[in-house]
Amino acid sequence: MNRKVSFLDGLTLVSNSDAHSPLKIGREANILNTKLSYSSIKKTIKKGDPESFIGTYEFYPEEGKYYIDGHRKCNISFWPEQTRKHDGKCPVCGKPLTIGVLYRVEELSDRPEGEKPEKVLPFFNIIPLTEILSNVLGIGSGSKKVMRNYITLIEKLGPEFKILHDKEKEEINSVGVPLLGEAILRMRQNKIVISPGYDGVFGKIKIFNHQERKKTT
């Protein structure tokens, strides 16, 4: 999204999590191949050399509470082009819609869709492992069963980023959580369904539908 705005071309785009609870620390991150010192990290970020700044791990931006435009009270959510057609007004109550991040990006954008600057560092979309387990198991992400499986996966396969980005499907499946390897593979391939967030409503990600999940039970 940011690369649609050319005045950001000279900047290295970084990604960092907030840290309001232990489980959420480091869920988005920068991937660095450099010495663990302040000066080395600063130099790597400032220079943006792809040999030392490998990229970032990013949540799907659609999960955010203000990705597209909408009016929560009237259950209305619009993509920017729909918002413009309605002059920024809710078609149910006539009040102004809450404008989302995507609309603002399009306002600032000076590049056609799909065009990129010469230098682009990669990013990798991820979904928190607890959310993937929640979708696979069909239960809440904060449930005891999800957390029990989460801890088992970390103990057997290592850090969460390694599971989400590096581990082979077969190795993930060896832990014994049905559909988990396929779910993570779909995430890596962006083969998921997202209902984007709007006006304070979090976006929702679906990896499997009910029928797909039922086949494994």
C-alpha positions as CSV (number, residue, x, y, z in Angstrom):
1,M,0.0,0.0,0.0
2,N,2.7,2.5,1.0
3,R,4.6,1.8,-2.3
4,K,1.8,3.4,-4.2
5,V,3.1,6.7,-2.8
6,S,6.3,7.8,-4.5
7,F,7.5,10.2,-1.8
8,L,8.2,7.2,0.4
9,D,10.6,5.6,-2.1
10,G,13.7,6.6,-0.2
11,L,12.6,5.1,3.1
12,T,13.0,1.5,4.3
13,L,9.5,0.3,5.5
14,V,9.7,-1.4,8.8
15,S,7.1,-3.3,10.8
16,N,6.8,-3.5,14.5
17,S,4.2,-4.9,16.9
18,D,2.7,-3.1,19.9
19,A,3.5,-4.8,23.2
20,H,0.4,-4.5,25.3
21,S,0.4,-8.2,26.3
22,P,3.1,-10.9,26.3
23,L,1.5,-13.1,23.6
24,K,1.4,-10.1,21.2
25,I,5.0,-9.1,21.5
26,G,6.9,-9.4,18.2
27,R,4.0,-10.6,16.1
28,E,5.1,-8.4,13.3
29,A,8.8,-8.0,12.8
30,N,11.8,-6.9,10.7
31,I,14.0,-9.6,9.3
32,L,17.7,-8.6,9.6
33,N,21.0,-10.2,8.7
34,T,23.3,-8.0,10.7
35,K,25.2,-7.7,14.0
36,L,23.1,-7.4,17.1
37,S,24.2,-3.9,17.9
38,Y,22.4,-0.5,17.8
39,S,24.7,0.9,15.2
40,S,24.5,-2.1,12.9
41,I,20.7,-2.3,13.1
42,K,20.4,1.5,12.6
43,K,22.7,1.3,9.5
44,T,20.8,-1.6,8.1
45,I,17.4,0.1,8.4
46,K,18.7,3.4,7.0
47,K,20.5,1.8,4.1
48,G,17.8,-0.7,3.2
49,D,20.3,-3.1,1.6
50,P,18.5,-6.3,0.7
51,E,21.5,-8.4,1.8
52,S,21.1,-7.2,5.4
53,F,17.5,-6.1,5.5
54,I,15.7,-9.2,4.4
55,G,12.2,-7.9,4.7
56,T,9.3,-7.8,7.1
57,Y,6.6,-10.1,8.6
58,E,3.2,-8.3,8.2
59,F,-0.4,-9.0,9.3
60,Y,-2.9,-8.7,6.5
61,P,-3.9,-5.0,6.6
62,E,-7.5,-6.0,6.0
63,E,-7.6,-7.3,9.6
64,G,-7.4,-3.7,10.9
65,K,-10.4,-2.0,12.3
66,Y,-10.3,0.8,9.8
67,Y,-9.2,-0.7,6.5
68,I,-12.1,0.2,4.3
69,D,-14.9,2.7,4.8
70,G,-18.2,2.2,6.6
71,H,-20.8,2.8,9.2
72,R,-20.9,0.2,11.9
73,K,-24.4,1.2,13.3
74,C,-26.0,0.7,9.9
75,N,-23.9,-2.4,9.0
76,I,-22.5,-0.7,5.9
77,S,-19.0,-1.3,4.6
78,F,-17.7,0.2,1.3
79,W,-14.6,0.0,-0.8
80,P,-13.3,3.5,-1.8
81,E,-15.0,3.5,-5.2
82,Q,-18.3,2.8,-3.5
83,T,-17.8,5.5,-1.0
84,R,-17.1,8.0,-3.8
85,K,-20.3,7.0,-5.5
86,H,-22.3,7.7,-2.4
87,D,-20.4,11.1,-1.8
88,G,-19.0,9.7,1.5
89,K,-22.5,9.3,3.0
90,C,-24.1,6.3,4.6
91,P,-27.0,5.2,2.3
92,V,-29.1,4.1,5.3
93,C,-28.9,7.1,7.7
94,G,-27.3,9.8,5.5
95,K,-24.5,10.5,8.0
96,P,-20.8,10.7,6.9
97,L,-19.1,7.3,6.6
98,T,-15.9,6.6,8.7
99,I,-13.2,6.7,6.1
100,G,-10.6,4.0,6.2
101,V,-6.9,3.6,5.6
102,L,-7.3,2.3,2.1
103,Y,-9.2,5.4,1.0
104,R,-6.5,7.7,2.4
105,V,-3.8,5.7,0.6
106,E,-5.6,6.1,-2.7
107,E,-5.9,9.8,-2.1
108,L,-2.1,10.1,-1.7
109,S,-1.3,7.5,-4.3
110,D,0.6,8.7,-7.4
111,R,1.3,5.3,-9.0
112,P,-1.0,3.1,-11.1
113,E,-2.1,-0.2,-9.6
114,G,0.7,-2.8,-9.8
115,E,3.5,-0.4,-10.5
116,K,6.4,-0.4,-8.0
117,P,9.6,1.6,-7.4
118,E,12.9,0.2,-8.6
119,K,13.9,-0.8,-5.0
120,V,11.4,-2.9,-3.2
121,L,12.2,-4.9,-0.1
122,P,10.0,-8.0,0.3
123,F,7.3,-8.5,2.9
124,F,5.6,-11.7,4.0
125,N,1.9,-11.8,5.1
126,I,1.3,-13.9,8.2
127,I,-1.6,-14.7,10.5
128,P,-0.9,-15.3,14.2
129,L,-0.6,-19.0,15.0
130,T,-3.3,-18.8,17.6
131,E,-5.7,-17.4,15.0
132,I,-4.8,-20.2,12.5
133,L,-5.4,-22.8,15.2
134,S,-8.7,-21.1,16.1
135,N,-9.8,-21.4,12.4
136,V,-8.6,-25.0,12.1
137,L,-10.2,-26.1,15.3
138,G,-13.4,-24.1,15.0
139,I,-13.0,-22.5,18.5
140,G,-12.0,-19.2,20.0
141,S,-8.3,-18.1,19.8
142,G,-8.1,-17.7,23.5
143,S,-9.5,-21.1,24.4
144,K,-7.5,-23.7,26.5
145,K,-7.4,-26.1,23.5
146,V,-5.8,-23.5,21.2
147,M,-3.2,-22.5,23.8
148,R,-2.4,-26.1,24.6
149,N,-1.8,-26.9,20.9
150,Y,0.1,-23.6,20.5
151,I,2.6,-24.5,23.3
152,T,3.0,-28.0,21.9
153,L,3.8,-26.6,18.4
154,I,6.4,-24.2,19.8
155,E,8.0,-26.9,21.9
156,K,8.3,-29.4,19.0
157,L,8.9,-27.1,16.0
158,G,10.5,-24.0,17.4
159,P,9.7,-20.2,17.2
160,E,6.4,-19.1,15.7
161,F,7.9,-17.3,12.7
162,K,9.7,-20.5,11.8
163,I,6.5,-22.4,11.8
164,L,4.6,-19.7,9.9
165,H,7.3,-19.1,7.3
166,D,9.9,-21.9,7.0
167,K,8.6,-25.3,8.2
168,E,7.5,-27.8,5.6
169,K,3.8,-28.9,5.5
170,E,4.7,-32.5,6.5
171,E,6.7,-31.4,9.5
172,I,3.9,-29.2,10.7
173,N,1.4,-32.0,10.3
174,S,3.6,-34.4,12.3
175,V,2.6,-32.5,15.5
176,G,-0.9,-33.9,15.0
177,V,-3.2,-30.9,14.4
178,P,-5.5,-31.8,11.5
179,L,-5.4,-29.3,8.6
180,L,-2.8,-27.1,10.2
181,G,-0.1,-27.7,7.5
182,E,-2.6,-26.9,4.8
183,A,-3.8,-23.8,6.6
184,I,-0.3,-22.4,6.9
185,L,0.4,-23.2,3.2
186,R,-2.7,-21.4,2.2
187,M,-1.6,-18.4,4.3
188,R,1.8,-18.3,2.5
189,Q,0.1,-18.5,-0.9
190,N,-2.5,-15.8,0.1
191,K,-5.3,-18.3,-0.6
192,I,-7.6,-17.1,2.2
193,V,-10.9,-15.2,2.4
194,I,-10.9,-11.9,4.2
195,S,-13.8,-9.7,5.3
196,P,-12.0,-6.4,5.8
197,G,-12.4,-4.3,8.9
198,Y,-14.3,-1.0,9.0
199,D,-15.5,1.7,11.4
200,G,-14.0,0.0,14.5
201,V,-14.9,-3.6,13.4
202,F,-12.0,-5.9,13.1
203,G,-11.6,-7.7,9.8
204,K,-12.1,-11.5,9.8
205,I,-10.0,-14.1,8.1
206,K,-11.3,-17.4,7.0
207,I,-9.0,-20.2,5.9
208,F,-11.4,-23.1,5.8
209,N,-15.2,-23.2,5.4
210,H,-17.4,-25.5,7.6
211,Q,-17.4,-28.3,5.0
212,E,-13.6,-28.4,4.6
213,R,-13.2,-28.5,8.4
214,K,-15.9,-31.2,8.8
215,K,-13.9,-33.6,6.5
216,T,-11.2,-33.9,9.2
217,T,-13.4,-34.5,12.2
